[in-house]
Amino acid sequence: MALLTTKYNNHCGWSFVFGSAIGYSSPVQSDLTNDLNLSVAEYSLFGSILTVGAMIGTAMSGRISDLIGRRGTMGFSEMFCSLGWLVICLSKVTICLDVGRFLVGYGMGILSFVVPVYIAEITPKDLRGCFTTVHQLMICLGVSITYLLGSFVGMMPCVVQMMGLIFIPESPRWLAKVGRWEEFEIVLQRLRGESADISYESSEIKEYTCRLSQISEDGIFDLFQEQYSKSLLLGVGLMVLQQFGGVNGIVFYASSIFVFAGVSSKIGMIAMVIVQIPMTTIGVILMDKSGRRPLLLISAAGTFIGCLLVALSFYLQNLAIIYIIVILRLIFRVTSYFSSLKLGLDGIPWVIMSEIFPIDIKGSAGSLVTVVSWVGSWIISFAFNFLMNWSPAGTTNFHSIFKWVTVIFVSKLVPETKSRTLEEIQSSINYVTL
């Protein structure tokens, strides 16, 4: 019961905040641009300033979560998200919109690290992947509801989550890290159920945590030791490839893609909403059945093909060949790209990030990897409109290169983590014995 309450609070709160924030800039692009007479550069700043705030929040998230715990960090971040949405709702000028979006981004940056880590640390190994990716489904719902109802939706889950944090436990692995062993036992028993036998799991966590504490401290320079090189490569590599594959550029400015193609942005957005929720649901169901690697490979290959097909549609549009057929094919191909993205590549890198780093460097390593993700997100979200003005087909071809590299990267380097404890995963990757 405690585990279900914890999951409900985190996913309904954080995921709606995240989804409403990243989805806000797309449906309001034309209205804000016209009402405030914004240039492409000014609107690109508004869309991308969210990621600037997220970069700063992310850089601080690991240290904050190690200092005050996972639960306290979530409450701290939600205060900034609530304040940011309040400023957005009340703003009448551009600068206030930018400030509000920056504050939301700061809170999101902290949450984007601490929530996947917290979920991975509290869930059983057979449910960890599914539970960690449920938030992608809730993000989809957040994007959809924000598109329909407006920005005030963003504040509601912030308030709900801050209230719900009172009832959820701290991460047992964080309690073990700071030496609060009695609380560790109580919380782990509560999460697994009063009748569950936690002796083996408790012993494994204790032994691994104690061994790690003798090897290194959680500092930024400790990340670059040889035993952590593979986990760092995996975490950073997946985030770089995810972002430069265009994921946030397309999410932030999806409506502009359809406008460039001469399609109603509303029709395009509705088509994307219809597709992404079922595909994300399928990904959640398959996560702990088929595993991370197969879903990542299928998702990366599907988005690669989708990018090429979208580029082809733009080429054909320029040639004015049977215009209506080209437009219909473009809508189908963009939604196919989104289907493949939501199946795995959108969420699995965050699952793997939460699994591969040992508790002694998790704060610093997780912050670094998440900063890399948000830096990539900022570059793509700021440059996306300029690239589309230059060449829509060229933009999608650019992203397709990174999708193909992702296929190779996953097939050669990414291990399967399904049905393995965090300690088993980290020991196999980082050369630290149990």
Disulfide bonds with the S-S distance in Angstrom:
none
